[in-house]
Amino acid sequence: MERTEVNMRISSERLVLRPWIAADRQPFADMSADREVMEYLMPLSPHDASGGWIDRQLEHLQEHGMCFWAVERKSDQSFVGAVGLLPVSYTAHFTPAVEIGWRIARAHWGKGYAPEAARAAIRFGFEELDLSEIVANTVAENVKSRRVMAKLEMTRDASDDFDHPRIPEGHSLRRQVLYRLTQKQWRSLAP
Ligand SMILES: CC(C)(COP(=O)(O)OP(=O)(O)OC[C@H]1O[C@@H](n2cnc3c(N)ncnc32)[C@H](O)[C@@H]1OP(=O)(O)O)[C@@H](O)C(=O)NCCC(=O)NCCS
């Protein structure tokens, strides 16, 4: 794993997590316009879909040394999606906390890329940033994302379920399940 300030790259067997470049903007916009990818996510504003979200990740990287990185496949440099770590931006019973998240372009689903990229991001979070815990959240219906959480050996306690304060009351995405992985648990699992 190399880390050179904001030019850092996190490498896994098939993938690299790296800062965003201009060539990512169109594939990111295409992924964000895909209804199946966005099924359980709040829609991006036109500003965010056309680059504002990417700009914000680069700012997070400067400020926090972490962000949702662009994920590139090593074999052909194709854009795979966005996976990364961010300080949770709202207040809830489990904050302050750092969350992990993922979205993968549909053409690349089912190849284990999200768990592979997430494992690399988790290693970075625990080994380089010395985080004590990483959390993840989604709606209960998002089975695909919960499968990724399970593959990462993150665990859910139903008493941690919460109403997302940034999502309006009555919205179908407001109630969320929370998964956790502590550095201590991760170290006991690591080969
Ligand atoms: C969740 C997501 C990142 C998983 O990425 P991935 O690289 O496909 O992950 P995996 O290959 O490990 O597959 C995870 C699960 O997705 C489901 N899945 C995989 N390929 C699929 C496909 N082509 N169609 C439907 N479901 C599929 C399976 O349930 C799979 O679990 P399994 O391996 O136990 O069968 C991806 O589905 C995605 O981007 N979803 C939309 C964005 C999103 O919801 N992000 C999370 C917000 S909290």
The ligand as an SDF file (V2000), in Angstrom:
LIG
                    3D

 48 50  0  0  0  0  0  0  0  0999 V2000
  -23.8370   -3.4110   -3.0060 C   0  0  0  0  0  0  0  0  0  0  0  0
  -22.8180   -3.4400   -4.1430 C   0  0  0  0  0  0  0  0  0  0  0  0
  -21.7650   -2.3690   -3.8970 C   0  0  0  0  0  0  0  0  0  0  0  0
  -22.1550   -4.8250   -4.1610 C   0  0  0  0  0  0  0  0  0  0  0  0
  -21.0480   -4.7960   -5.0690 O   0  0  0  0  0  0  0  0  0  0  0  0
  -20.4500   -6.1160   -5.7340 P   0  0  0  0  0  0  0  0  0  0  0  0
  -19.0730   -5.7650   -6.1730 O   0  0  0  0  0  0  0  0  0  0  0  0
  -21.3940   -6.6420   -6.7380 O   0  0  0  0  0  0  0  0  0  0  0  0
  -20.3910   -7.1130   -4.4740 O   0  0  0  0  0  0  0  0  0  0  0  0
  -20.4110   -8.7120   -4.5250 P   0  0  0  0  0  0  0  0  0  0  0  0
  -19.8850   -9.2120   -5.8230 O   0  0  0  0  0  0  0  0  0  0  0  0
  -19.7590   -9.1700   -3.2640 O   0  0  0  0  0  0  0  0  0  0  0  0
  -21.9630   -9.0760   -4.4550 O   0  0  0  0  0  0  0  0  0  0  0  0
  -22.7020   -8.7510   -3.2710 C   0  0  0  0  0  0  0  0  0  0  0  0
  -24.1320   -9.2460   -3.4200 C   0  0  0  0  0  0  0  0  0  0  0  0
  -24.7800   -8.5250   -4.4660 O   0  0  0  0  0  0  0  0  0  0  0  0
  -25.7540   -9.3860   -5.1000 C   0  0  0  0  0  0  0  0  0  0  0  0
  -25.4590   -9.4040   -6.5310 N   0  0  0  0  0  0  0  0  0  0  0  0
  -24.2700   -9.6420   -7.1220 C   0  0  0  0  0  0  0  0  0  0  0  0
  -24.3760   -9.5020   -8.4490 N   0  0  0  0  0  0  0  0  0  0  0  0
  -25.6330   -9.1760   -8.7070 C   0  0  0  0  0  0  0  0  0  0  0  0
  -26.3570   -8.8850   -9.9050 C   0  0  0  0  0  0  0  0  0  0  0  0
  -25.7550   -8.8960  -11.1030 N   0  0  0  0  0  0  0  0  0  0  0  0
  -27.6640   -8.5600   -9.8060 N   0  0  0  0  0  0  0  0  0  0  0  0
  -28.2770   -8.5150   -8.6090 C   0  0  0  0  0  0  0  0  0  0  0  0
  -27.6390   -8.7600   -7.4460 N   0  0  0  0  0  0  0  0  0  0  0  0
  -26.3410   -9.0860   -7.4880 C   0  0  0  0  0  0  0  0  0  0  0  0
  -25.6370  -10.7350   -4.4340 C   0  0  0  0  0  0  0  0  0  0  0  0
  -26.6030  -10.7570   -3.3850 O   0  0  0  0  0  0  0  0  0  0  0  0
  -24.2510  -10.6870   -3.8250 C   0  0  0  0  0  0  0  0  0  0  0  0
  -24.1130  -11.5140   -2.6750 O   0  0  0  0  0  0  0  0  0  0  0  0
  -23.5380  -13.0170   -2.8460 P   0  0  0  0  0  0  0  0  0  0  0  0
  -22.1110  -12.8490   -3.3240 O   0  0  0  0  0  0  0  0  0  0  0  0
  -23.6330  -13.5750   -1.4810 O   0  0  0  0  0  0  0  0  0  0  0  0
  -24.3940  -13.7070   -3.8770 O   0  0  0  0  0  0  0  0  0  0  0  0
  -23.4920   -3.1740   -5.5130 C   0  0  0  0  0  0  0  0  0  0  0  0
  -24.5840   -4.0620   -5.6560 O   0  0  0  0  0  0  0  0  0  0  0  0
  -23.9960   -1.7550   -5.6590 C   0  0  0  0  0  0  0  0  0  0  0  0
  -23.2720   -0.8590   -6.0950 O   0  0  0  0  0  0  0  0  0  0  0  0
  -25.2670   -1.5120   -5.2950 N   0  0  0  0  0  0  0  0  0  0  0  0
  -25.8810   -0.1840   -5.4550 C   0  0  0  0  0  0  0  0  0  0  0  0
  -25.2770    0.8660   -4.5450 C   0  0  0  0  0  0  0  0  0  0  0  0
  -25.5620    0.5950   -3.1020 C   0  0  0  0  0  0  0  0  0  0  0  0
  -26.6530    0.1780   -2.7320 O   0  0  0  0  0  0  0  0  0  0  0  0
  -24.5530    0.8670   -2.2680 N   0  0  0  0  0  0  0  0  0  0  0  0
  -24.6630    0.6860   -0.8520 C   0  0  0  0  0  0  0  0  0  0  0  0
  -25.3580    1.7890   -0.2300 C   0  0  0  0  0  0  0  0  0  0  0  0
  -25.4010    1.5440    1.5460 S   0  0  0  0  0  0  0  0  0  0  0  0
  1  2  1  0
  2  3  1  0
  2  4  1  0
  2 36  1  0
  4  5  1  0
  5  6  1  0
  6  7  2  0
  6  8  1  0
  6  9  1  0
  9 10  1  0
 10 11  2  0
 10 12  1  0
 10 13  1  0
 13 14  1  0
 14 15  1  0
 15 16  1  0
 15 30  1  0
 16 17  1  0
 17 18  1  0
 17 28  1  0
 18 19  1  0
 18 27  1  0
 19 20  2  0
 20 21  1  0
 21 22  1  0
 21 27  2  0
 22 23  1  0
 22 24  2  0
 24 25  1  0
 25 26  2  0
 26 27  1  0
 28 29  1  0
 28 30  1  0
 30 31  1  0
 31 32  1  0
 32 33  2  0
 32 34  1  0
 32 35  1  0
 36 37  1  0
 36 38  1  0
 38 39  2  0
 38 40  1  0
 40 41  1  0
 41 42  1  0
 42 43  1  0
 43 44  2  0
 43 45  1  0
 45 46  1  0
 46 47  1  0
 47 48  1  0
M  END
$$$$
